[in-house]
Structure formats: structure tokens, C-alpha cells
Amino acid sequence: MKRRFITLLMLSLSVSMMAQMKWNQSYQQYFDQYKDLAIEQMMKYRIPASITLAQGVFESGAGKSELARRGNNHFGIKCHGWRGAKTYHTDDAPNECFRAYKNVYESYEDHSKFLANGRRYSNLFRLKITDYKGWARGLKAAGYATNPQYANRLINIIELYGLYRYDTAKSYDKFFARHAKDQAVNGILHAIYAFNDNYYIKVRRGDTFNSLAEELDVSARSLAKYNELDRDAVLSEGDIVYLKKKKKRVPKEFRGRLHYVRPGESMYSIAQLYGIRIKYLYKMNRLSPDYQIKPGDGLLLN
């Protein structure tokens, strides 16, 4: 009877936690940013990408925790004889020693080695790569975290965001994985999105081509050129900035459609929206560069 009561209590707690957990934009941006890095690690070390992502987002507060911002530590790994850079933070005890890294990639790589080389985690590598529940419970049982709900938290994150789908991935986007390797910027990076055989970010308040160039490892001159702007152009929050030269044509799914101009839109903003160079948008519609569009106009996307 006592065992049955405990089982029902744990089930109730798990259901309650799932009900309380809601979709979080910051979490989704984190997964978009680092999923390819997690898949790369999975292919090297046989750790489920879903587990790596769930641990990373939970331990780092979606990359916004003090440890993540100060030391790029996304997994809460303490020093444990670490000979590299260190940072100090109050966790289970005041002023504890934590590992610090040059970039997020180093944190992911060290997390993988920490599990792969740790004797107490060896049994986890006998599980199927798709057994994220077994991995989550095994990490808790091996003492990775002191939170009694740690395994349930990881499982709920994986299921809410569908991270398990990455555990069967056969390839990954090398640009996204390299982005995390090249950068030594503290704190959460801009989320990078893929569209029309290109990549783009959304401008935050205060961004300039110079500041973006430092983060993205692309020259400010090139970024401005790719986006058909002067290098000293003022960027506004929410603007789209492409990381490669834009295409001549819109993606296949938009071809043959009309784009109806909305208030505040320009030929340039519409070209950015579809990831094409502005001169080809004019050419598609047989318009001269001095033509002034107005709300309600229908522009061909072909």
C-alpha cells in the first residue's frame, strides 16, 4: 500500500509539473541556436541530442544564467580538478568553483567528455540513443544534479519541445555548429534562422553592423553589402540581416503568389522578407526603381 501511494504521488507530481510547464520563446530560440551543435556531439559521443539540449537549456536558463554569461558554462559543471579557466558562483554552497570556457562549443564538448569519461555515467552508454527517458533518469541516479525532479524536468522539456526528433538525425547544419565554435561572446547569441538557402538574424536594440560582425565572424562591410545597405546604416530592432548574398528568386513555395503591400512596407523591406535582392523584385514586377508602392498593391513573387 505504501509503495502504491508513493507511485501515485510521483505520478501526480509529474502530471502537475507538465501542466505547469508552458512553451517558452527563450527556450525555443536556444534550441534553434544549438540543435545542430547537439547533433554533432551526439554523432561524436553517442549522447542523445535531446538530453544535451534539455540539460543545456535547463542548467543555463536558456543561456541567460550568470554561469552562461560569465563563463559560457551551459551545463553547470563544477571544477572537479579542472585546470582551465574558472569562475565562482554560489550554488549548493557559497562561492563554488565552476569551469569557464572561451565559447559555447567548448562547454558542449566538455559536457560530452565529462559524461563519456565519467565512470559513474558508463551504464548510460548501453542505452539506445533514442531512450531519452532512460538517460534522464540515469543522470539523476548517477548524481548529476541534486534536484529531486531533475529527470522529470528533462523529460518534460524534451517532450514539450519535441527534442526527441533530433535523436534520429543523420546530419546537421555545419554552419550552425561552427557558429557556436567561432564565437567568444559571453551571453546568449542572436538566434540564427535558415531561409531561402541563406541565414539571417533579427536585429536587437543597439545592434550595428560592427557589433554583429564581431559576433557572427562576418565582416561589417560584407554584412552591409549582403543586405544592400551602407556599412554605417542605422539598424532598427526587428530588422532582418542576412549573412550571405541574397538570392534572385523567392523560395519555391512563394512563387506565383502575390504579396499585398501592407502599411509601412517598402520594396526594400519586402525584398528582405523574402530573402531576395531588391533589383529582382523590381524586375519581377516590371517596375522602375523610382516607383512608389502603396498599401494594397499586389506584387508578383515570380
Helices and strands as residue ranges (DSSP letters): H 2-20, H 25-45, H 49-60, H 66-71, E 86-89, E 96-99, H 104-116, G 119-126, H 132-141, H 150-160, G 163-168, H 174-182, E 193-195, E 198-202, H 209-216, H 220-226, E 240-242, G 252-254, E 257-260, H 267-274, H 278-284, E 298-301
